[in-house]
Amino acid sequence: MNQNYLKGLAENQRVIYVLRTILIVLCASAVCIVLNRSGVMKENILMVFLIGVLLTGTFTNGYEYGIISAIASVLMFNYFFTVPVHTFAIMNPDDVVLMAFFLIVSCISSGMTARFRKQVLRAEENEKAARRMAEMSEKFINVTGRENIIRRGLKFVQENTGYTCSVELPDEEEKQEPEEYGGYILFPIGGIVRKIGELKVYNGERGISAEQEVFIRAAASQMGIALDRERIYAEQEKTRLDMEKEHLKSSMLRSISHDFRTPLTGIIGDCDLILGKNAIEEKEQLMLVKDIREQSLWLTRMMENILSMTRIENRVDFIEKNQEVVEELIYEAERHIAGLKERRRFSHVIPQELVTAQVDGKLIIQVIVNLLDNALKHTSEGGVISLRANYRDERVYVIVEDDGKGIQPGMEEKIFEEFVSFSEHEADHKRGIGLGLAICKEVIEAHGGKIWAENRSEGGARFTFWLKAEKVGE
């Protein structure tokens, strides 16, 4: 259907050019007749016919129309302006020479005009192609993402050539080509230093013009450069992340060595006091043992946080859900915080109804322990810490509040990142390695819940998280 349409269009264009040629010759003849009646010599009249030939070459496409115009002009000149007039006979040899030279000059001028016109058309086409190339290059500069780059390249090829195409990359699985596309031509997609893939242009076993081939190769080249740029950027980003990860590991090791030294030094010192004093009082000995226990629990919590974060970062399936009673989880977490009720004014509110949740009990206890331990660190001796749990809308909300200095403005989200501590001076001379809150966020989100932090209007911080839960007996 497309071939018939193009063929019909070309034939219509030829008819238009023939009509233009006839009209120009007739107009030139009319002007010459008027000039002849005004006394203009026939040598000058031929110049009018020559202008007509040049106009024919200008308003048509192809030198053949100029030759037709030249021959028609000679016949018109012979019929109207040579003796005997109104016949095609020639009596004067000078007229034969004159018409012969006119025909030669007209053919040469027509050929030169047609060639000049083709050069102009070719220059315009080259300009359009250059604009399209520039537009394509400009749009490839800002496009990111492998899929977006391929989609942009295929769109350009289809819009400017009319052919459907696809991209094959070595790391993609081989795809079955649609049967309706028929034959195809392969164009290499070259990157900066190596071949990236191939561009398949489905031409249905038809030929591709030189202009179309140039554009397709340019599109393939632009795609290759953009894909290579994307690969290099991804490699650089991976290198940067690896370097940051190594830096974080180094920071964690330094922090661990520093923070482990504090409780270990305390434990060793308390043990030396117990072993070095034979007549140590029982009350003093009990206080030293209690302090050793607190330091040991602190070390245990830090080790549990480190192990949990390692499992989370290694993408290990660390969640083992069971039906747990929320009240029991809270009581168990409170027992893991030494000095919570002795050194702080602690209170808790538990739901009156029996609430259960499908969770990993050990990890949820670790979350509550980390929040309580965080509140303990950031409140002074005798400070207020509260824990409330309530059930609504098939969720259990756990809220831990303290009356400490609160959270620095703008740090409400950042404190849940790894190795972040938002207070320089910790209560009880303790400082964590910055994993506790990060683990809380990972564990809660892995359970499908949410955790957030905020400052209380009356002073201090508030940490809240919710989990899906249900009342027993509903």
C-alpha positions in Angstrom: 0.0 0.0 0.0 2.8 2.4 0.9 4.7 1.6 -2.4 1.5 2.3 -4.5 1.0 5.6 -2.6 4.6 6.8 -3.2 4.4 5.7 -6.9 1.1 7.7 -7.4 2.6 10.7 -5.6 5.7 10.6 -7.9 3.5 10.4 -11.0 1.4 13.4 -9.8 4.6 15.3 -9.3 5.7 14.7 -12.9 2.4 15.9 -14.2 2.8 19.1 -12.2 6.3 19.6 -13.6 5.0 19.0 -17.2 2.2 21.5 -16.7 4.6 24.1 -15.3 6.9 23.6 -18.3 4.1 24.1 -20.8 2.8 27.2 -18.9 6.3 28.8 -18.9 6.8 28.1 -22.6 3.4 29.6 -23.4 4.0 32.7 -21.3 7.4 33.2 -22.9 5.9 32.9 -26.4 3.2 35.4 -25.5 5.8 37.9 -24.3 7.9 37.3 -27.4 4.9 38.0 -29.7 4.2 41.3 -27.9 7.9 42.3 -28.1 8.0 41.4 -31.8 5.0 43.5 -32.6 6.8 46.3 -30.7 9.7 46.0 -33.2 12.1 44.0 -31.1 14.5 41.9 -33.2 14.3 38.2 -33.1 17.8 37.8 -31.7 16.6 39.5 -28.6 13.4 37.6 -28.6 15.5 34.4 -28.2 16.7 35.8 -24.8 13.2 35.7 -23.5 12.9 32.0 -24.5 16.2 31.4 -22.8 14.9 33.0 -19.6 11.9 30.7 -19.9 14.2 27.7 -20.1 16.0 28.9 -16.9 12.7 29.4 -15.1 11.7 25.9 -16.1 14.8 24.5 -14.5 14.1 26.5 -11.4 10.5 25.4 -10.9 10.9 21.8 -11.9 13.1 19.0 -10.7 15.4 17.5 -13.3 17.2 18.7 -16.4 14.8 16.8 -18.8 12.2 19.4 -18.3 14.6 22.1 -19.3 15.5 20.3 -22.5 11.8 19.9 -23.3 11.3 23.6 -22.6 14.3 24.4 -24.9 13.0 22.2 -27.8 9.5 23.7 -27.4 10.9 27.2 -27.4 12.8 26.5 -30.6 9.7 25.2 -32.3 7.7 28.2 -31.1 10.4 30.6 -32.3 10.5 28.8 -35.7 6.7 28.9 -36.0 6.1 32.5 -35.0 9.3 34.4 -35.8 11.2 32.9 -38.8 10.3 33.3 -42.4 8.0 31.9 -43.6 6.0 32.5 -40.4 3.3 30.1 -39.1 5.2 27.2 -40.6 8.0 25.0 -39.4 10.0 25.6 -42.6 13.3 27.6 -42.5 14.6 29.6 -45.4 17.3 31.7 -43.8 20.5 29.7 -42.9 21.2 32.3 -40.2 18.0 31.3 -38.4 19.2 27.6 -38.3 22.5 28.6 -36.8 20.8 30.9 -34.3 18.3 28.2 -33.2 21.1 25.6 -33.0 23.2 27.8 -30.7 20.1 28.7 -28.7 19.3 25.0 -28.2 22.9 24.2 -27.1 23.0 27.2 -24.7 19.5 26.2 -23.4 20.5 22.6 -22.7 23.7 23.7 -21.0 21.9 26.2 -18.8 19.1 23.8 -18.1 21.6 21.2 -16.9 23.5 23.7 -14.8 20.3 25.0 -13.3 19.1 21.4 -12.5 22.4 20.5 -10.9 22.4 23.7 -8.8 18.9 23.0 -7.7 19.8 19.5 -6.7 22.8 20.8 -4.7 20.5 23.2 -2.9 18.0 20.5 -2.1 20.9 18.2 -0.9 22.2 21.0 1.2 18.8 21.6 2.8 18.5 17.8 3.4 21.9 17.8 5.0 21.0 20.7 7.2 17.9 19.0 8.3 19.8 15.8 9.0 22.4 17.8 10.9 19.7 19.4 13.0 18.2 16.0 13.8 21.6 14.6 14.7 22.3 17.6 17.0 18.8 17.2 18.6 19.5 13.5 19.1 22.9 14.2 20.7 21.5 16.9 23.0 18.7 14.7 24.2 21.0 11.8 24.9 23.1 14.0 27.2 20.5 14.4 29.9 18.9 10.9 29.7 19.8 8.5 32.5 19.0 4.9 33.1 19.6 2.0 30.8 16.0 1.4 29.9 15.4 5.1 29.2 18.5 5.3 26.9 17.4 2.3 24.9 13.8 3.6 24.6 15.0 7.1 23.5 17.3 5.6 20.8 14.6 3.3 19.4 12.1 6.2 19.3 14.5 8.4 17.3 15.2 5.6 14.8 11.5 4.9 14.3 10.5 8.6 14.0 13.2 9.4 11.4 13.3 6.2 9.3 9.9 4.7 9.9 11.4 1.3 10.7 10.7 -0.7 13.9 13.9 -1.8 15.7 15.1 -3.5 18.9 18.3 -3.7 20.9 20.2 -6.8 21.9 22.8 -6.6 24.7 25.1 -9.5 25.6 23.8 -9.7 29.2 20.2 -10.0 28.1 18.4 -13.3 27.4 17.9 -14.1 23.7 14.4 -13.0 22.6 12.2 -14.5 19.9 11.7 -11.9 17.2 8.1 -11.1 16.0 7.4 -12.9 12.7 5.5 -9.9 11.1 8.7 -7.9 11.0 10.4 -10.2 8.5 14.0 -9.5 7.7 16.3 -7.2 9.6 19.7 -5.4 9.4 22.2 -5.4 12.2 24.0 -2.3 13.3 26.7 -2.5 16.0 26.2 -0.4 19.2 29.7 0.7 20.1 30.8 2.1 23.4 33.9 4.2 24.2 36.3 1.2 24.2 34.2 -1.8 23.2 31.2 -3.1 21.4 28.1 -3.1 23.7 25.4 -4.8 21.7 23.5 -4.7 18.4 20.7 -2.6 17.0 18.2 -4.7 14.9 16.3 -2.7 12.2 13.4 -4.6 10.8 13.2 -3.4 7.2 11.1 -6.3 5.9 13.8 -7.2 3.4 13.6 -3.7 1.8 16.6 -1.6 1.2 17.7 1.3 3.4 18.8 4.6 1.9 22.2 6.1 2.6 20.6 8.9 4.6 18.7 6.4 6.8 21.8 4.3 7.3 23.8 7.3 8.4 21.1 8.3 10.9 20.7 4.7 12.2 24.5 4.4 12.7 24.6 7.8 14.5 21.7 6.7 16.8 23.5 3.4 17.6 26.7 5.4 18.3 24.9 7.8 20.6 23.2 4.9 22.4 26.5 3.2 22.8 28.2 6.2 24.3 25.2 6.9 26.7 25.1 3.2 27.8 28.9 3.2 28.3 28.6 6.4 30.3 25.9 4.8 32.4 28.0 1.8 33.0 31.0 3.9 34.0 28.9 6.0 36.4 27.5 2.8 38.0 31.0 1.4 38.5 32.1 4.7 40.0 29.1 4.8 42.3 29.8 1.2 43.3 33.4 2.1 44.0 32.3 5.1 46.1 29.8 2.9 48.1 32.5 0.3 48.6 34.9 3.0 49.9 32.2 4.4 52.2 31.4 0.9 53.4 35.1 0.3 54.2 35.2 3.6 55.9 32.2 2.7 58.0 33.7 -0.6 58.9 36.9 1.1 60.0 34.8 3.6 62.0 32.8 0.8 63.6 36.0 -1.1 64.5 37.5 2.0 66.1 34.2 2.7 67.9 33.9 -0.9 69.1 37.5 -1.0 70.4 36.9 2.2 72.3 33.4 1.3 73.7 34.4 -2.2 74.7 37.4 -0.9 76.5 35.3 1.2 78.9 33.1 -1.6 80.4 36.1 -4.1 80.3 38.2 -1.7 82.2 35.4 -1.3 84.8 35.0 -5.0 85.1 38.7 -5.6 85.5 38.9 -2.8 88.1 36.0 -4.1 90.1 37.5 -7.7 90.0 40.8 -6.3 91.2 39.1 -4.6 94.1 37.3 -7.7 95.1 40.4 -9.9 94.9 42.8 -7.3 96.4 40.8 -6.6 99.6 40.5 -9.5 102.0 38.4 -7.5 104.5 36.0 -5.9 102.0 32.6 -5.3 103.3 29.7 -7.4 102.0 27.7 -4.3 101.0 30.6 -2.9 99.1 31.3 -6.3 97.5 27.7 -6.5 96.4 27.8 -3.1 94.8 31.0 -4.1 92.9 29.4 -7.4 91.7 26.3 -5.4 90.7 28.4 -3.0 88.7 30.2 -5.9 87.0 26.8 -7.3 86.0 25.7 -4.0 84.6 28.9 -3.7 82.5 28.5 -7.3 81.3 24.9 -6.6 80.2 26.0 -3.5 78.4 28.7 -5.6 76.5 26.0 -8.2 75.7 23.6 -5.6 74.3 26.4 -4.2 72.1 27.3 -7.6 70.8 23.7 -8.4 70.0 23.3 -5.2 68.1 26.5 -5.9 66.1 25.4 -9.4 65.2 21.9 -8.2 64.3 23.2 -5.5 62.0 25.6 -7.9 60.4 22.7 -10.3 59.5 20.6 -7.3 58.3 23.4 -6.0 56.0 24.1 -9.4 54.6 20.4 -9.7 53.6 20.0 -12.9 55.8 16.4 -13.8 56.5 16.6 -12.8 60.2 12.9 -12.7 61.0 11.3 -15.8 62.6 7.8 -14.9 63.4 5.7 -16.5 66.1 2.5 -15.4 68.0 3.7 -13.4 70.9 2.0 -11.6 73.8 3.0 -7.9 73.7 2.8 -7.6 77.6 5.4 -10.4 78.0 7.7 -8.9 75.5 7.7 -5.5 77.4 8.3 -7.1 80.8 11.2 -9.2 79.3 12.8 -6.1 77.8 12.6 -4.2 81.1 14.4 -7.0 82.9 17.4 -6.6 80.5 18.0 -2.9 81.5 20.1 -2.8 84.7 19.5 0.3 86.8 16.4 1.3 85.0 14.1 1.3 88.0 16.8 2.0 90.6 18.4 5.0 89.0 15.4 6.5 87.0 11.8 7.2 87.8 10.4 4.6 85.5 6.8 3.9 84.8 4.9 1.8 82.3 1.4 1.5 81.1 0.3 -1.9 79.6 -3.0 -2.5 77.7 -5.7 -4.0 79.9 -6.8 -6.4 77.1 -4.6 -9.3 76.0 -2.8 -8.2 72.8 -0.8 -10.6 70.6 1.3 -10.0 67.5 2.9 -12.2 64.9 6.5 -11.1 65.4 10.0 -12.3 66.1 9.9 -12.0 69.9 13.7 -11.9 70.4 14.1 -9.0 68.0 11.2 -7.0 69.3 12.6 -7.4 72.8 15.9 -6.1 71.4 14.1 -3.0 69.9 12.4 -2.2 73.2 15.7 -2.7 75.1 17.5 -0.4 72.7 14.9 2.3 73.1 14.9 2.0 76.9 18.8 1.9 77.0 18.8 5.0 74.7 16.5 6.8 77.1 18.7 5.7 80.1 21.8 7.1 78.4 20.2 10.5 77.7 18.6 11.2 81.1 20.4 12.2 84.2 20.3 10.4 87.6 16.7 10.4 88.9 15.3 11.4 85.4 11.9 10.3 84.2 11.4 7.5 81.7 8.0 6.1 80.7 6.9 3.2 78.5 3.3 3.0 77.2 1.6 0.5 75.0 -1.9 0.8 73.6 -4.0 -1.0 71.0 -6.1 0.6 68.4 -7.1 0.0 64.7 -5.5 -3.5 64.7 -2.1 -2.1 65.7 -0.2 -2.0 68.9 1.7 1.3 69.6 4.7 1.3 71.9 5.9 4.7 73.1 9.2 5.4 75.1 9.6 8.9 76.5 12.2 10.6 78.6 12.8 14.1 80.1 16.4 14.5 78.8 17.8 17.1 76.5 15.8 15.8 73.5 16.9 15.4 69.9 18.9 18.1 68.0 16.7 19.8 65.4 16.9 18.2 62.0 18.3 14.9 63.4 14.9 13.2 63.8 15.5 11.0 60.7 19.3 10.9 60.8 19.5 9.3 64.2 18.1 6.0 62.7 21.2 5.7 60.4 24.2 3.6 61.3 27.0 5.0 63.6 25.0 8.1 64.5 25.0 9.4 68.0 23.2 12.7 68.7 24.6 13.6 72.1 28.2 14.4 72.9 28.0 13.9 76.7 26.2 10.7 77.7 24.8 10.0 81.2 26.6 7.4 83.3 29.7 8.0 81.1 28.4 5.5 78.5 28.3 5.9 74.8 27.0 3.4 72.2 28.5 2.7 68.8 25.4 4.1 66.9 23.7 0.8 65.9 20.8 0.6 68.3 18.4 2.9 66.6 19.4 1.7 63.2 18.6 -1.9 64.2 15.2 -0.7 65.6 14.3 0.8 62.3 15.3 -2.2 60.2 13.5 -4.7 62.5 10.3 -2.7 62.7 10.2 -2.1 59.0 10.9 -5.8 58.3 7.8 -6.6 60.4 5.7 -4.2 58.2 5.6 -1.5 60.9 6.9 2.0 61.3 9.1 3.8 63.9 9.8 7.5 64.3 11.3 10.0 66.8 10.2 13.5 67.9 10.8 16.0 70.7 8.2 16.4 73.5 6.8 19.9 74.0 7.6 19.7 77.7 11.2 18.6 77.0 12.9 15.3 76.2 12.4 12.8 73.4 9.7 10.5 72.3 10.2 7.3 70.3 7.1 5.5 68.8 6.7 2.4 66.8 3.7 0.3 65.8 3.1 -3.3 64.7 0.1 -5.2 63.4 -1.6 -6.9 66.3 -4.9 -8.3 67.5 -6.9 -8.7 70.6 -7.3 -12.2 72.0 -11.0 -13.3 71.9 -12.0 -11.0 69.0 
